[in-house]
């Protein structure tokens, strides 16, 4: 029998799922990001701490992300745009899901690549047309997966990943967002 290894510890995930069924309060996580304005429309965002399993937690190290706008927007292009970070989040969440589901189903992956494209009419954010929304009009994700599986099995991997994706859910369902000044 061939051992399948996509680098996902499915047993730990299944054990966590069972443990949290009996302690739903521990499943309440708060993810945190801190943004600092640099200059113009350039900011840096750092992520390290979060709350989960009933206490404060921390990533092994802080991650810092630069956000800016491209030169075609009269900016300095010191990082990707904030809306592109949504694409990063969606692509990485769906890809992690594909790997996890494949591992759980005993499917060996050789490669997983996706292209995520968001159509965006920027007249809304520029205030040029109040009938144009500020965000994406639509997002298209296209996967290219090489695995020891049929096309139908691969499609099922992607469907299950989409079903369990926190980022897909946040983008496709209304989420309460509160903005306040401290």
Secondary structure by P-SEA (a helix, b strand, c coil): cbbbbcccaaaaaaaaaaaaaacccccbbbbbbbbbbccccbbbbbbcccccccbbbbccbbbbbbbbbccccccccccccaaaaaaaaaaaaaaaaaaaaaaaacccccbbbbbbbbbbcccccccccccccccccbbbbbbbbbccccaaaaaaaaaaaaaacaaaaaaccbbbbbbbcc
